[in-house]
Each structure stands twice: as structure tokens, then as C-alpha cells.
Amino acid sequence: MEKTIVIENMLASDWEQVRHIYVEGIHTGNATFDTEAPSWQEWDQNHLSRLNGQ
């Protein structure tokens, strides 16, 4: 069975769910050096605005 993976740009409306996952990673102490999740604006400024090749 063939599976398709679709990667889409992250939108501001996705941030609440992504932030929740990010905070879980912070609590493990293994996922990031951050001690708290950034705001959406900080996150968006520090990441690519679109996928390469698009």
C-alpha cells in the first residue's frame, strides 16, 4: 500500500496546536534549549516562510 505525505506551510491558525507539542518537548529537557515557547510572531520570524522548491 502506497502512502502519500503532504507537507504544507504552517499558518498562524496552526500555532496553538504546534505550541502545545513544542511545550511538551521543552518539558522533556531533550528537544530544545528554550525554556518557554515563543509567540507566534517570534516563531514565524525565525522559520522559513515557505517550503524550498515551491
MIBALUM-897605 format. One record per residue: x, y, z of N, C-alpha, C in turn. Coordinates in steps of 0.1 Angstrom, whole numbers, plus 5000, padded with zeros to 4 digits. Example, Ala and Ser with C-alpha at 12.3 -4.5 7.8 and 13.67 -1.06 7.14 Angstrom:
REM residues 2
    n.X    n.Y    n.Z   ca.X   ca.Y   ca.Z    c.X    c.Y    c.Z
   5132   4943   5078   5123   4955   5078   5132   4967   5078
   5128   4978   5071   5137   4989   5071   5129   5000   5079
//
This chain:
REM residues 54
    n.X    n.Y    n.Z   ca.X   ca.Y   ca.Z    c.X    c.Y    c.Z
   5008   4988   5000   5000   5000   5000   5009   5012   5000
   5007   5021   4990   5015   5033   4989   5008   5044   4998
   5016   5052   5005   5011   5063   5013   5017   5076   5007
   5009   5086   5008   5014   5099   5004   5015   5108   5016
   5026   5115   5016   5029   5125   5027   5028   5139   5021
   5020   5147   5027   5018   5161   5022   5023   5171   5032
   5032   5179   5028   5038   5189   5037   5033   5203   5033
   5026   5210   5042   5020   5223   5040   5027   5233   5048
   5026   5245   5044   5031   5257   5052   5023   5258   5065
   5030   5261   5075   5024   5263   5088   5018   5277   5088
   5006   5278   5093   4998   5290   5094   4997   5295   5108
   4994   5307   5110   4991   5312   5124   4980   5305   5131
   4971   5300   5123   4960   5292   5129   4964   5278   5134
   4976   5274   5130   4981   5261   5134   4989   5262   5147
   4993   5275   5151   5002   5277   5162   4998   5271   5175
   4985   5272   5179   4981   5267   5192   4984   5252   5193
   4981   5244   5183   4985   5230   5184   5000   5228   5184
   5007   5235   5175   5021   5233   5174   5028   5237   5187
   5023   5248   5193   5029   5253   5205   5027   5243   5216
   5016   5236   5217   5013   5226   5227   5024   5215   5225
   5026   5210   5213   5036   5200   5211   5050   5205   5215
   5053   5218   5211   5066   5224   5215   5068   5224   5230
   5058   5228   5237   5059   5229   5252   5062   5215   5257
   5055   5205   5252   5058   5191   5256   5073   5188   5254
   5078   5192   5243   5093   5190   5240   5102   5197   5250
   5098   5209   5254   5105   5217   5264   5105   5209   5277
   5094   5204   5281   5093   5197   5294   5102   5184   5294
   5105   5178   5283   5114   5166   5283   5128   5170   5286
   5132   5182   5283   5146   5187   5285   5155   5182   5274
   5150   5175   5264   5158   5169   5253   5156   5175   5240
   5145   5183   5238   5141   5188   5225   5146   5201   5221
   5149   5210   5230   5153   5223   5227   5160   5229   5239
   5168   5240   5237   5174   5248   5248   5164   5258   5254
   5153   5260   5246   5143   5270   5251   5137   5266   5264
   5133   5276   5272   5126   5273   5285   5112   5276   5284
   5108   5283   5273   5093   5286   5271   5091   5287   5256
   5079   5285   5252   5075   5286   5238   5075   5300   5234
   5080   5303   5222   5079   5317   5217   5065   5321   5213
   5063   5333   5211   5050   5337   5205   5049   5333   5190
   5038   5333   5184   5036   5330   5170   5045   5340   5162
   5045   5352   5165   5053   5362   5158   5068   5359   5158
   5073   5355   5170   5087   5352   5171   5090   5339   5163
   5082   5329   5165   5083   5316   5157   5084   5319   5142
   5074   5326   5138   5072   5329   5123   5085   5336   5118
   5090   5346   5125   5101   5354   5121   5114   5345   5120
   5115   5335   5128   5127   5326   5128   5127   5314   5120
   5116   5312   5112   5115   5300   5104   5112   5304   5089
   5115   5295   5080   5113   5297   5066   5098   5300   5064
   5095   5310   5055   5081   5314   5052   5075   5305   5042
   5083   5296   5035   5077   5287   5026   5087   5275   5024
   5082   5265   5018   5090   5253   5016   5099   5255   5005
   5111   5250   5006   5121   5251   4995   5115   5244   4982
   5118   5250   4971   5114   5244   4958   5100   5248   4954
   5093   5256   4962   5079   5260   4958   5079   5274   4954
//
